[in-house]
Amino acid sequence: MTKLFAVSFCCALAVQAAAQPSSLQDTTLLQPVELIAIRATDRMPVTKTNLSKNEIEKNNIGQDLPFILKGVPGVTVNSDAGNGIGYTNLRIRGTDATRINITLNGIPFNDAESQGSFFVDMPDIASSASNIQVQRGVGTSSNGSGAFGASINIGTNEIEKNKKLSIHNTMGSYHSFKNTLNLNSGLLKKHFTLDARLSHIRSDGYIDRAASRLYSFFGSLAYINPKNSLRFNFISGKEKTYQAWDGVPEYLLQTNRRYNSAGTEKPGTPYANETDNYWQNHYQLFYNHAFNSRWKANVAAFLTRGKGYYEQYKANASFAKYKLPNYIQGNDTLTQTDLVRQLWLDNYFYGAIFSGQYNSYQRQLIVGGAILQYDGKHYGKIIWNAVGAPVSKAFRWYNVNAHKNDFNIYSKWTERLNTHWQTFADLQYRQVDYQINGFRDNPALFINNQYHFFNPKIGLSYTHLKTNIYFSYSRASKEPNRDDFEAGLQQQPRPEKLNDFELGLEQKAKDVQWGITLYYMLYKDQLIPTGQINDVGAVTRFNIKNSYRAGAELTFSAKPIPGLSLNGNLALSKNKIPRFTAFIDDYDNGGQIATHYTNTDIAFSPAVVANFGIVFTPVSLFDISLQQSFVSRQYLDNTNNKLKSINPHYVQDLRVDYTFKKLKITELHVFAGINNLLSGKYEANGYTYSYINNSELTTENYYFPMAPRNFILGLNIQL
């Protein structure tokens, strides 16, 4: 870190010395049309939270994107390594990442097959983000697999008019470091801009051996004039993380909370390279055109290229399982061996998005859509075995592929009825063709499905002075993910459907802002884990007929006196399954035992999520802030059993910031923070498994503990 900081600091001084003040002409520059097409405006009847560039920068202290968003209403976050670096995740209103539609400049980010979002593959993207909008509920029509409870829209394409060079450095507990070098050229020759970022993040993690080594690069070159803009983005991420996916057994939480079972199949010390290795490049090309003050259009082409593997040491592995012949050693025939395997993913995700927009005082019309194609390969390698059996480097014990075509078209109409009333209608048609040519454990199982979805949305809003009231109804549909299809042909999953009703009131005054949202999300055929084994022997999710989420979200911010700011939100909810059947394995008699339940809570859906923040500014440019969060009990499965749950937790983060302005350099910002101030022991995620053995019910719970009190220091320089 010291060397990188010294080099970047010297470069910064050199650039600052050479830089001349830029003379910008007053001109109207095109806003990113690709974001306008999918974003919700202030008066639109959509429940949303907008984060500005300043808010993102303040929250960006080295942790991954979910932790930057943890103050958004209804958001809960977790981290495999325990300190917010490496594999991290978030839920919104209890909805997991596979149902949260994430776009980067309007381009889908979710993995096309698993439908998850792996932020570790795009490290430090927040340092290039100019704004983020989080829509709760179905929201507006977007591109990709579709919001099935929430969406996150990340924008990087806003124009930075001024020359800027910034160096951000943080260091913290568990040998955590983040170094970011950010360059903005400003407007060159009145038309060109160049933005670049280089980031390096490393941490040993709170959990034993849960180390992360993350690298990323962002580059953007644009040509802009009053009617046209052409932009090319290149975003590259590379990660190597030691696996910490297994969690900590419940019985070790009091004595060895940092335990990590990954790599322990190796005799003696854990296998050193039990790691996840992946790189991902994003290529994005945007063209925007303004025909006149009312008509605009945009088209974008993209390619997301990813490749990588995770490596594991497996003890006493059967040759037959890996499609290898038994090994003859002298007079002995060996049927098993210790080995090291790699499970590879090699994929291309590419396509185009487009939209045309008409804007006037009275109405707005947007017509847009996307054509998306995914081609992925899944294969496995054996790179070492303990007995020296010959295995060719070209050998694949499984080698399967998948293809997915996704087309959607939507039309959005906003009509201003008068000064106060505004209506909104949004119609989307989406077609998905999904072909899976086998699975790792079921190579002969082929899937070839086509889905047709129609997703209407309507809403009405009333605005008077600083008050906005809105109501909306939205419908969403979603295809199953890859794992759901690993079932017999008679047990194939059905698509999920969601009807979402939102009623909101927002009040914005000079020193006080507050809002309340009531929502009711009614699911049809929601896919949930029940514990049931399908007819090919795998545990997958099954459709349940009905379930729902209903709740209220309150937000507020206030400045009661000079130098004091308050902010907070409270999310209250009921998340219920009226009827479902859970299954547990019966090792005594074989098969499974079914238990019927009524009116149970949906797993990982806390009834209360609260955030409260205090910012004290005793003098200009000096802030002392205390952020507090509370998350109520979360159940690990859908049976409402307290013995299979995550305990409630209350966490406080303290931070002190000071910005030096009167220096030769433009700005020097230093901060120090204490996360989990009271050092509470808590877990943020987990899983459970129950079975019958020797006539007794045994339940095994595994948890992902979060770090106790830990520290962070930061130094940011802007030139």
N, C-alpha and C positions, 0 to 999 in steps of 0.2 A: 504493500500500500504506500509506503513512504517514497519508494522510487517513482511509482506512477504519479503520486501527488506532486513531487518535485518537478518531474518532466512536464506535466500538464500545466503547472503554475508558471514555469519559465516560458512555455509556449504562449500562455495567455498574456503575459507581460509583453512579449514580442508583438503579438497581434494587436494588443491595445496601443502600443507605441506607433505601429504603422497605420492604424485605422484613422480614417478621416470622417468627420461627421457627414452622414448621407443627406443629400438634398432630395426630398421626396415631393413629387408633384401631387397635388390634391386630385385624386382619381377614385372612382367607384370601382372597387375590386369585387370580383365574383365571390360570393360565399360558397362553401362546399355544397354543391347541389345534391351530391350523393347522400349527405346527412339530412338535408331538409326533407328528402323523400320519405325517410323512415322515422324521423324525430317527431315528437309531440310538441307543439307550440304552447305558450303560456295559457291561452284560452281554450285549448283543446281538452275535451272531457276524458283525460287520461291521468291516472295516478302516477306521479313521477317525482324524481329528485334529480336536479342538475348540479353537477360539480364543475366549477370553473377551473381554469388553469392554476390560479393562486391557491384554491382549496386543495387541488391535487398535489401541488408542490409541498404544501404545508404537511400533508399526511404522508408524503412519500419519504420515509426515513430508512428505507432499505428492505422493507418487507414486501411480499408479493401483493399483487393487485387486490385479492380479496380483503386483505387487512387494511388497505386504503379505503375500502368501501364499508368497513364494519360499523360506521356510525349511521348508515342509511337505515331508515325504519324497517324493522322486521328482518334484518340481516344477521345471520350467525356465521362465524368463521371457524375453521379448524386447520391444523397443520400436522402433517405426519412427524416432522422433526421437532415440533413443539415450540418453535420460536418464529414462525411465520415466513421462513425461507425454505425453498425447495418445493416439495409437493404440498400445495395448499388448496383449500376449497371453500366454498360458501354456499349457504342456502338463503333463500328469500321467501318469507312466509312459509317456511318448511319445505319449499321446493328445492330439490337438489340441482346440481349443475347440468345434469343431462336434460333438464326441462327449462333451463334458462338460456334463451337465445342470445348469443353474444356476436356482435358484429364489429369489425374494425374498418372504419370509413365506409360502412354499408356493406362490406364483404363478410360473409359468414366465417366465424372463427371456430365454432364447435366442430369436433371430429365427426365426420359424416357417418361413421359406423357406430361407435360407442355413444355418440351424441354428447360426450363430456367435453369440458374445456380444461386444457392442461396449460395453466399459466406459466408453469416452469419452462415450457418450450418457447416462451416469448418473454424472457427476463427483462424487467425494468421498462416495460412498454409505457408505464405511467410517466416516465421522464420525457417521453415524446408526445404525450397526450395533451391536447389543448382544451378538451372538454370531455365529459362523460355524462351520459343520461341513463339513469336507471328507471325503467318503467316496471311498476308492480302490477300484477294481474296480466291479462293477455296483451294489453297495449295495442299499438298500431301494427298494421301489416309490415312485415320485414322480410329479409331474405334468409334462406337456410331452413333448418328443421322447424323453426317456428317457436314462439314463446308459449310455453305451457305453464305459465305462472309468473314469469318475469322475463325481462330482457335488459341487456346492458349494451349500450351503443358507445363505442370509443371513437373519438375523432382526433386525427393528427394533422389534418390538411388545412387548418387555418393559417393565414398568411402572417408571418412575423415581419413587420415593416422595418424594424430597427436591427442594426448589427448587434450581435450579442455573442459573447463567449462565456460559458459558465462551467465551473468545476464543482461537483458535489461529492463530498467524501463523508462517509459515516463509519464508525467502528463501534462494536458493542460486545456484549457477553457471548461466550461460546465461540470466540475467535471469529466473530462476524465482521465482515468488511464490505463496503460498497463504494465503488469509484465510478463516477460518471463524468464524461466530458461531452458537453453540448455546444454545438456551433450553429448560429443562425447568421446568414449572410446579409439579411435585410434585402431590400429591393435593389437589384443591380441593373443599371442602365434602364431603369423604370419598368422593367418587365420580368426579370429573372430572380428566382430565389433558390438558395441552396441551404438545406438543413441537414445536420449530421449529428449522430450521437454514438458514443462508444461506452459500453458499460461492462463492469466486472463485479460479480457478487460472489462471495464465498462465506461459508459458515460451517462449523463442525456440528451444529445442531444441539438442542438440549438432550434429545434421545441419543443413547450411546451409538457411535459410529454413523449417525444420520447426517453425514457431511454433504454439502452441496458446492459444486463448482459451476457457476453460471456465467455465460458470456453472451453479449448481444451487440448488434450494430443496427443503426437506423440511418437511412439516407433518403433524402427527398429532393428532387430537382423539379422546378416548375417554371413554366412560362405563363405570364398573365398579362392580359390587356382588358380594357373595359367590357369586351364582349366574349372573350374566349379565355380558357385556361387549359393548360396541358400539364399534367403532373405524373411523375414516375416515382414510386416508392419502392425501396428495397429494405426489408426487415429480416434480419437473420438472428436466430437464437440457437445456442448450443448448451446442453446441460449434461452434467454427470452427477448423479446423486446416489449415495449409498441407500439401499432399500430400508425403509422403516414402515412397511405396509402392514405388518402383522399385528401391531399393537402390543400392549402390555397385559398379561393375564391379570385378572382382578386380584388374585391372591398376592401379587407382587406390588400392588400399588402403594402399600404402606412401607415396604422395605426396600424396593428396588424399582422406583418409578421410571428410571432411565433405561430399563432393560430392552434389548433388541434381539429378537431370535433370528434375524436374517443372518445367514452364513454359518449358523451353528450346527448344521448337519455335517460340516467338516470336523473330523477329530481334532482335538486340541483347540488352538485359537480359531476364532471365526474366520471364514473365507474372506480374504481382503478385498476381492473385487466383486462382491455381491451388489452390483451397481445397476442403475438404469442409465442408459446412454442414448441420447437422441439429439438430432439437429433438425431445424425446420427453417426454411426460407420462404418469405412472402414477397412475391413480385406483383405490384399493383400499378395499373396505368389508367388514368382518369382523363376524360375530355369533357369539359363543360362549355356550353354556348348559350349566350343570352341573345335571343332574336330581337327583343325590345324590352321595355321595362316590365312587361307582363309575362312574356313567354320565355321559358328556359328549358334546356334539355341537358342530359348528361348520359354518358356511357362509360363503363369501366370494364376492363379485362383483367383477369388475375390468374395467378398460379401459386398454389401453396405446395411446396415440395418438402416431404419429410421422410426421414429414414433413421432407424436406430434399433436398439435391442436392449433387453435386460438379461443379465447373466446370473446364473444360480449354480451353487454346488448342491448336488443331489446324492445322498448316500444310499447304498444298496439298491441301485436302480436296475430294474429288469431290462436285459437286452431286448426282450420281446416287445416291451412297451415302446422302445425307441426304434423298433423295426430293424434290429440288428441280429445277426445269428449269434448263438451261444459261442463262447470263446473256449477253444481247447488249449489247455496249458499243461503240457506233459501228458499225464494220464487222467487229468481232471477236466471235466466239462463245466465251465463256469456259466451260470445263468444270470448273474448280476454283478454289478461293479459300482464303485463311486465314480461319478462323472461330473463334468462341468458343461452346462448347456447354455445356449443363447437363443432367445425367442425374438425373432426379428419382425419388424413392420416396415414396409417400403411402399410409400403411397404418393399419388399425385391427386390434387384437388384443384380444379380449374373451371373457368367459366366466364360469364359476363353478367353485369347488372346494368339496368338502364331505367331512366325515368324522364318524363316530360311534365312540365309544370306551368300552370296558368295562375297568376296572382293579380287580384284587384282588391280594392277596398272592401267590396261586398262578398267576394267568394275566392276560393282557392280550389283548383282541380289538379290532382297528381295522378298520373298513370305510369306505372312502373312494373318491374319484374326482374326475373333472373333466370338464367340457364346455367345449371351447375352439373359437373361431372366428377365422380370420384372413382379412382382405380387404385386398389390396394392389394398388396401381397403380404401373406403371413407365412413365415417358414421358420424352421428350427434347425440349429446347428449343434453338433457335439464337438467341442474343441479340445477335450481332454478326458481320458478315463484312466483309472488307477491301475488296471491290469495290462495296459498296453495293447488292447485290442485294436486292430487296424480300422480306422474310420477315415474315409476320404474327406478332404476339405470341401468337396462339392456335394457331400451327402446331406440330404434334408430328411429328417424323420417325419416331418409333415411339410406340405407345400401347397397352400390353397390361396385362392384369390377372391376378390369381391369387386362388384361394380355397382355404382348407384348414380342414377340420373334424377335430377330434381329440377322441375320447372314450375315457376309460379308467375302469375300476373295479378296485379291489384289496381284498384281505382279508389281514390280518396277524394271526397267532396266535402268542403267546408263552406257553409252559407251563413253570412251575417244577416239575420232577419231584420234587426234594427240596431240601435245603439247598444242594447244590452244583451239581446238573445242571439245565440249562434248554434247551428246544428252541424252535425258531423256524421258522415256515412263512409264506410270503408268495406269494400268487397274484394275478396281474394279467392282465386282458384289456384290449387296446387296439385301437381301430379308427381308421384314418386315411383320410379322403377328400381327395384332392388334385387340384385342377383348375387347370391352367395354360393360359391362352388366348394362347399365343404368346410368343416371346422377342424381344429387341431385334434380333438378327441373323437370326432365323428366325420372323417373325411368323405364318407359316402352320402352325407346329408346335404342335399342341394335345395336352395330356396330361390324361387323366381316369382316375385310378387309385384303387383302394381296397385297403387292407391290413388284415389281421387278425393280431394278435400275441397269443400267450399266453406269459407270462414267469413261470415258477415260481422260487421261491427257498426253500431249506431250510437249516437250520443247527443246530448243537449247541454248547453252551458249558459249561465246567466252571469253577466259581469256588470257591476255598478261601483264606480269609484274604486276602492281598494278591495272589493269583495268579489269572489268568484265562486259560483256554485255549479256543480256539474253532475250529470248522471250518464252512465253508459252501460251498454250490453255488448259483450264480445263473445264470439265463439272461436274455439281453437281445436285443431285436430292434429294428431301426432302418430307417426308410424312407430312400431317397436324398434328397439336397437338390436345390434348384432347378437348379443348374448341371449335376448329373448327368443330368438329363432332356433336356438339349439335345443329343440324339443322334437318329439315325433310328429309325423305329418298329421296325426289326429289331435295334436295339442298345440297347434300353431296359434300364436297370440293374435288378438284383434287390435286394431288401432284404438288409441285413447281419444276421448272427446271431453271438452271442457266448455261450460257456459259460465261466463263471468259477469257479475253485476257489481258496479262501482257507483257509490254516491259520495261526493266530496264537497267540502266547504273550505275555502281559503280566505284569509284576511291578512292584508299587507298594509301596515302603517309605517310611519317613519322609524319608530324605535321598537315596535312590537309586530311580529308576524306569527300567525298560528294557523293551523289547519286540522281538519278531522276528515277521515275517510272511513266509510263503512263498505264492506265488501262481502260478497257471497259467491264462492267458486264451487260449482256443482260438477263433479266428475262422473263420466260414464265410461265403464270398462278401464278404470285406472289400473295400471300394472304395478303390483306390489309383491315383495317376497313373502311367501306364505310358509316356506320350509318344505313344500311338497316337491318330491322328486318326480321328474317327468319320465316318459316311457323310454328315454334313452339314457336314464341314470344320472341326469344332471339336475342341480337345483337352480331353477330359473324363476323369474317373476311370472305371476299369473294374473289374468284380468279379474277384477271384482266388479260387480254390477254397478254399485253406487257408492260414492263417498263425497265428502264436501269439506271445504274450509270456509269459515265465516269469522269476521273479526272487525276490529276498529283500530285505526292508526291515528295517533295524535302527534302533531309536530308543533314546535314553537321556538322562537328566538326572540331575545329582548336585550335592550341596553337600558337598564333602569337608571343608571347614573353614569356620568363620564368615567371611562376607564374600566367599566365592568360590563361584560357580555355574558349572557346565559343562552344556552341552547339545549334542546333535548327532543326526544321522541319516545313514544310508548306504543307498543303493538300488543294488542290483546286479541286472542283468537281461540276458536274451537275448531279442531281438525279431526273429523270423525269418520269412521267406517261403520255404517249401521249393522251390517252382517258380514261375517267372513269366517272361513275355516282355516285353522292353522294345523300343521303337520309336524310331528317329530319322529325320528327314527327309533324303532324298537329292535335293539340288538339281541334281545332274548328270544323273540319269536319271529324275527324277520319282518319286513314291511314297515309300515308307518302307522302311527296312531293319530286320528283326526280329533280335533277339539273345536267346537263351534263357539263363536264369540258374537256378542252384540254391543253396539255403541262403544267401540274402543277408539283410542286416539291413534292417529296416523303417526308412524315412527318419525323421530327427529323433527317433531313439530311442537316447539314449546308454546305454552299458552300465554307466556309473557316474555317480551323482549323489550328492554328499556335502556335508553342512553341519556346521560345528562352531562353537560359540560359547562365549566366555569372558566372564563378567560379574564384575568386581571391584568390591566396595563397601567402600572404605577407611573411610568413616564413613556414618552413617545418611543416607539420601536422596541420596547421591552415588554414581553408577554410572559405571564405565568399561567399555565393552563392545567386543569385537572379534568380528565375525561373518565366517566364512570359508566359501566355497563352491567346489566343484570340479565341473565337468561334462566328461565325456570326449567323444571324437570323435562327431560326428553327421554322417550322410550326407545329402546334399541330395536324393538320389533313392534308388531301391531296388537299385542295381547294385553296391554295396560298393566303389565306386571312390574311393580316397583323394584323387584329384585333384578330386573333386566332393564336398567335405565341409567341415564347420566344425571348425576345430582345437579341441582341448581348451582349457579356460580355468580359471584359478584366481583368484578375486577376494576381496578383503578389504574390509570396511567397519568403520571405527572411529567410535565415538560416545561422547560424554561428556554425562551428564545430572545436573542438580542441581535439587532441589525445595525451595523455601522455604515453610515451614509457619507460622512465628511472625510473621505479618504481619496487617495490618488486613483484607486480602483473604484468602479461604480458602486459596488455594494459588497459587503462582507457580512455573512449571516452565520452565527454560531448558535448551537442549541445543545441541550443535554436533557435526557429523558430517563425516567424510571418506569418500566413496564411492570404491571402487577405489583403495585406499590406495597401492598400489605402481604405479599408473598403467599397468597392463597393457593392451596393445592386443588386443582380442578382438572377435569377432562372435558374435551370439546367434541369428541367423536368416539365411535366404538361399534362393536357388533357382538352378536350372541349366537350360541348354538346349544340346543337341548336334545337329549336322547335318553332312552330307557336302557339301563344295563344292570343286571343282577337285581331285577325287580325294583330298581330305584331310579327316580328322575334326576338326572344330572344336567346342570346348566353351566356352561362355560362362557363367561363374559370377557371380552377384550376391549381395552380402552386406549385412547391416544392422549396421554397427559400433556398439558401445556406447561411451559417453563414457569418456575417461581420468579421472585423478584429478579429482574435483570436490567442492564443499563445500556444506554446508547449515547454516543457523542457525535456531533456533526459539525462540519465546516464547509460552507458553501460560498464560493467566490463568483461574482458576476462582473464582467467587464463590458 
